[in-house]
Amino acid sequence: MAWNVLVLGGGFAGFTAARRLERRVPHQAAKVTLVNDVNFMLYTPLLPGAAGGTLEPRHVVVPLREELRSSELLLGHVTGADPSRKVVNVQTAGGGKEELPYDQLLVALGSTSRTPPIPGLKEHAIGFKTLSEAIALRNRVVHAMEQAEHVEGEDARRALLSFVVVGAGYAGLEGIAEMQDFASDVVDLYPRCRMTGLRFTLVEARERVMGEIPAQLAEYATAELRRRGIEVRTSTTVKQVAADSLELSSGEVIPTRTVCWTAGVKPHPVVSRLGLPLTDDGRIDTDRFCQVAGFSDVWAVGDAAAVPDPARRGQPSPPTAQHALRQAKVAADNLAGALGNGRRRPFRYRTLGVFVDMGRHQAVASTVGIKWRGFPAWFLARSYHLALMPGTKRKLRLVVDWTVGLVFGRDASELGQLGHPPALDRSNVPSMDEAPGLDEGDFLQERTAGGTPTERPSGDGPQIDAESKSG
Ligand SMILES: Cc1cc2nc3c(=O)[nH]c(=O)nc-3n(C[C@H](O)[C@H](O)[C@H](O)COP(=O)(O)OP(=O)(O)OC[C@H]3O[C@@H](n4cnc5c(N)ncnc54)[C@H](O)[C@@H]3O)c2cc1C
């Protein structure tokens, strides 16, 4: 009888683990099923490129069905588990509820944005972890410029043209650099916006940006952002967020209608419903073999797991793709070992390098102790991601996108209506006179997206929520 192996989550860790298991365990010996809520893996380091319009959104994802060989993909939401009965509960894409039995379970459900109880944060800020958030952010920037062209009053225009990113890790720093690059590329098409000017602010609670990279490189990255006109506020936190402003711990109030929150992650909420032991920060308690404490048949890796960091005694590994990938390989090997295919080995990885791509041919990088900055670092960063992106087709698409972007720049189309087809019978769509609560931007959105204004949380920007899952 073949063993039943379940892999939960098809991101960096889950996808890598499934691929590794295909090689380590003969397919007659085990049936590997990967459960994921979307049918692709999001390559998050390229998300800022998709937000900034240098990459096609479809080119920063890996279709799981194409890349998996003998593993089966089950599209669905994991809703819970009972390890004492060795079952996982899944709500399938077809709408049914299934209880999946397993002999070996590997959990790789990743993380979601951590949102502290800051007044107005949940209502007015947007995250930057998913494809839908990245595209919504881009659309917001374009939409804000469209609105600013018509709005009366300099104060209102300034708030529309001011963008704040909170959190200066990978996502925040690369995200703000790409967004500002994109906005400055297209602002010439908006005469009134050009006159008022764009304002970008990066807010970070710690003393410096990018705690993950050497201080010298972080300083270089900060200087590069400032050179581009981006305001960097370190040792600063957010006190409250409103629809048209944000207040900082320093007391400063920044007028803005776009706040992007990238300050921290936490495991997916479903992780607490799997019946597994958790650490204080909610991650799955896992040993250095990636095995879950007290369970011989459950393994956990990636952002959702607290696998001990070999580089920092007593600390869990940081939530990065590099760690997720390596843990996945270790866990898959150990799981295969538990099925009689190979020997156990511990997770030993220490960060070999980091790359922070800031667009415009600028980046900072640190590889095996060597520090890089400027164009060489940018070239290294792109080559690294190109090498890591699975599949030749997708590598080629990236090269084409980057090359086209270099030659032709970017376009300013706002595609908020994607995934929101208008109603077939549109005789009841209100006119502006009949819908006085809407501003012009909302009205445009209403007509193109076919949604109702109450469906949008803050009513100030289009949202694509076709795939609103974490990446
Ligand atoms: C913008 C950005 C840039 C980044 N850049 C870098 C970088 O340059 N280098 C680096 O090392 N790290 C980077 N990271 C961090 C990196 O993305 C994460 O550490 C990595 O994705 C973690 O991998 P994972 O497999 O644990 O989780 P994920 O990749 O998030 O995968 C989790 C998977 O589980 C699925 N899932 C979640 N809940 C359920 C459920 N209930 N049912 C079914 N499926 C579910 C999700 O849809 C997803 O497919 C970046 C992150 C972001 C947001």
The ligand as a MOL file (V3000), in Angstrom:
LIG
                    3D

  0  0  0     0  0            999 V3000
M  V30 BEGIN CTAB
M  V30 COUNTS 53 58 0 0 0
M  V30 BEGIN ATOM
M  V30 1 C 7.1590 41.6590 -1.2190 0
M  V30 2 C 8.0120 40.6090 -0.5720 0
M  V30 3 C 9.3490 40.4670 -0.9650 0
M  V30 4 C 10.1260 39.4730 -0.3890 0
M  V30 5 N 11.4250 39.3630 -0.8070 0
M  V30 6 C 12.2060 38.3880 -0.2960 0
M  V30 7 C 13.5470 38.2370 -0.7540 0
M  V30 8 O 14.0230 38.9890 -1.6120 0
M  V30 9 N 14.2780 37.2060 -0.2240 0
M  V30 10 C 13.7850 36.3640 0.7360 0
M  V30 11 O 14.4940 35.4620 1.1840 0
M  V30 12 N 12.5130 36.4840 1.1940 0
M  V30 13 C 11.7080 37.4740 0.6970 0
M  V30 14 N 10.4120 37.5940 1.1440 0
M  V30 15 C 9.8990 36.6660 2.1770 0
M  V30 16 C 9.3830 35.3730 1.5260 0
M  V30 17 O 8.3850 35.6660 0.5900 0
M  V30 18 C 8.7770 34.4140 2.5470 0
M  V30 19 O 9.6850 34.2000 3.5910 0
M  V30 20 C 8.4490 33.0650 1.8880 0
M  V30 21 O 7.4500 33.2410 0.9200 0
M  V30 22 C 7.9840 32.0320 2.9270 0
M  V30 23 O 7.6800 30.8290 2.2580 0
M  V30 24 P 6.5020 29.8670 2.7910 0
M  V30 25 O 6.4430 28.7220 1.8530 0
M  V30 26 O 6.6690 29.6210 4.2320 0
M  V30 27 O 5.1930 30.7560 2.6620 0
M  V30 28 P 4.4690 31.2490 1.3400 0
M  V30 29 O 5.4360 31.4020 0.2340 0
M  V30 30 O 3.6950 32.4410 1.7840 0
M  V30 31 O 3.4830 30.0560 0.9700 0
M  V30 32 C 2.3620 29.7040 1.7530 0
M  V30 33 C 1.3370 29.0830 0.8330 0
M  V30 34 O 0.2630 28.5680 1.6070 0
M  V30 35 C -0.9740 28.9570 1.0260 0
M  V30 36 N -1.9870 28.9900 2.0790 0
M  V30 37 C -2.0650 29.8320 3.1370 0
M  V30 38 N -3.1320 29.5280 3.9050 0
M  V30 39 C -3.7300 28.4730 3.3190 0
M  V30 40 C -4.8660 27.6750 3.6510 0
M  V30 41 N -5.6010 27.8950 4.7350 0
M  V30 42 N -5.1930 26.6560 2.8230 0
M  V30 43 C -4.4630 26.3820 1.7190 0
M  V30 44 N -3.3680 27.0900 1.3670 0
M  V30 45 C -3.0100 28.1160 2.1660 0
M  V30 46 C -0.6760 30.3290 0.4190 0
M  V30 47 O -1.5980 30.6880 -0.5880 0
M  V30 48 C 0.7170 30.0870 -0.1380 0
M  V30 49 O 0.6500 29.5360 -1.4220 0
M  V30 50 C 9.5980 38.5970 0.5940 0
M  V30 51 C 8.2590 38.7440 0.9900 0
M  V30 52 C 7.4710 39.7310 0.4080 0
M  V30 53 C 6.0290 39.8690 0.8350 0
M  V30 END ATOM
M  V30 BEGIN BOND
M  V30 1 1 1 2
M  V30 2 1 2 3
M  V30 3 2 2 52
M  V30 4 2 3 4
M  V30 5 1 4 5
M  V30 6 1 4 50
M  V30 7 2 5 6
M  V30 8 1 6 7
M  V30 9 1 6 13
M  V30 10 2 7 8
M  V30 11 1 7 9
M  V30 12 1 9 10
M  V30 13 2 10 11
M  V30 14 1 10 12
M  V30 15 2 12 13
M  V30 16 1 13 14
M  V30 17 1 14 15
M  V30 18 1 14 50
M  V30 19 1 15 16
M  V30 20 1 16 17
M  V30 21 1 16 18
M  V30 22 1 18 19
M  V30 23 1 18 20
M  V30 24 1 20 21
M  V30 25 1 20 22
M  V30 26 1 22 23
M  V30 27 1 23 24
M  V30 28 2 24 25
M  V30 29 1 24 26
M  V30 30 1 24 27
M  V30 31 1 27 28
M  V30 32 2 28 29
M  V30 33 1 28 30
M  V30 34 1 28 31
M  V30 35 1 31 32
M  V30 36 1 32 33
M  V30 37 1 33 34
M  V30 38 1 33 48
M  V30 39 1 34 35
M  V30 40 1 35 36
M  V30 41 1 35 46
M  V30 42 1 36 37
M  V30 43 1 36 45
M  V30 44 2 37 38
M  V30 45 1 38 39
M  V30 46 1 39 40
M  V30 47 2 39 45
M  V30 48 1 40 41
M  V30 49 2 40 42
M  V30 50 1 42 43
M  V30 51 2 43 44
M  V30 52 1 44 45
M  V30 53 1 46 47
M  V30 54 1 46 48
M  V30 55 1 48 49
M  V30 56 2 50 51
M  V30 57 1 51 52
M  V30 58 1 52 53
M  V30 END BOND
M  V30 END CTAB
M  END
